[in-house]
Amino acid sequence: MNAVEFEHVSKSYAVYESPAGRLMELATMGAAHRHRDFHALTDLTFSVGRGEVFCVIGENGSGKSTTLQLIAGIFPPTSGEVRVNGRVSALLELGSGFNPEFTGRDNVYMNGAILGFSKQELDRRFDSIQDFAEIGDFIHQPVRTYSSGMTVRLAFSVAIHVDPEILIVDEALAVGDAWFRQRCMRKINEMRDRGVTIVFVSHSVGDVRAIGDRALWLDHGHAMAIGDTGDVVAHYLASVSAESASAPGPASEIPVVPVVAVVTAIPNIDHRSGDGGAEILGIAVLDEFGDHLHLMIPQSRLLVRISFRANRDLLRPDIGVTLRNHLGLEFAATSAVREGHNPGAVSAGETVTVDFHFEIPELYPGAFSFSPWVGNNGAVCDAIDNAITIQMARGDRQVYGYVQVPCRIEVSPHHTSETEPGVV
């Protein structure tokens, strides 16, 4: 028996031009037609097997969230049948299911009770929920006082601690900070290994490729492709690229990511050093489409963008980045000068942004940190240890050691043990 089954499912919503139109239709019991139908989903058929990670991709307005809401039982379908077999835990819109006037603790118990847990069972789980959320004493404050990041922390922690058989995750994870998103992705991988069915919606094709067994591509409520994640994502990206190419604008053979003038965020600073001749303003790790990267995929491309400001004239500046593994081992390093690019002199007060384009080899799955630095004439002006950390996804094969080195095998023909003529 499948965990989720959609059979010729359609969902439409009544859209009114004004509140008066809605009131008129209600007053006449529908005799006065004052709405138009918006078709969010049309004749959608698919199934999700038990223990499968099923991803839903598509542009905004394609019907992704509506699909998840039907699985969660929030809305019934307009036509067709939706069958869900198993306990569902859903992380949909930010803070959905939370009463903003209740404290975080009260909301934990309320959500657990809705899912059928007794107070005693929730008492046993509460410390674990609180520890994972890491919101401190705010657990005793009304949810309306929470930041968006705190809300999603608590919502995700509740969702994974109620023993779901089916976990539904929408774009809510995009709100959390980078560190918490990494923890969430690790937890999703752990739940997948335990056999939990996961239905996952994300605009990050890197995340989808990393965890998805199969994927569904939706476009304006219609299923465009269903099947192997890699194949579906490839078709989706090809379609997006074709649309972009047909749009008016300058022709370009290679997609160009717009350069951001200044990156101003430094997610983490373990240690900072240097003579102060320049200051690193920010660092970002992006995928090949310019989106912030949360998971590195083997054989993919990424972009490390670093901005710095010169506090004095720099005659021979250089800027670089060091990659470290979870043990702090300096795994790889490079700089603009090493790659044959001379940034040129920078005057005091000027700001420079440098992009490093990398192709990711197949590394063992773990956490890798990026440490940027800027120097002048051989002296370090500013260096930040472990400014940003990204998780490496599992590849197709087991990696022994640190990196899977590309290798080509050749097997020579078999020979008999007899000595060939003329050979001593």
ABEGO torsion letter per residue (X at the ends): XBABBBBGBBBBBBBBABAAAAAAAAAAGGABBABBBBBABBGBBBBBBBGBBBBBBEBBGAGAAAAAAAAAGABBBABEBBBBBEBBBBBBBBGBGBBAABBAAAAAAAAAAAAGBBAAAAAAAAAAAAAAAGAEAAAABBAAABBAAAAAAAAAAAAAAAGBABBBBBAAAAABBAAAAAAAAAAAAAAAAAGBBBBBBBABAAAAAAABABBBBBBGGBBABBEBAAAAAAAAAAAAAAAAAABBEBBBABBBBBBBABBABBABBABBBEAGABBBABBBBBBAAGBBBABBBBGBBBBBBBBBBBABBBABBBBBBBBBBAAGBBABBBBAAAAGBBAEBBBBGBBBBBBBBBBBBBBBBBBBBBBBBBBBGGBBABBBBGABBBBBBBBABBBBEABBBBBBBBBBBBBBABBBBGBX
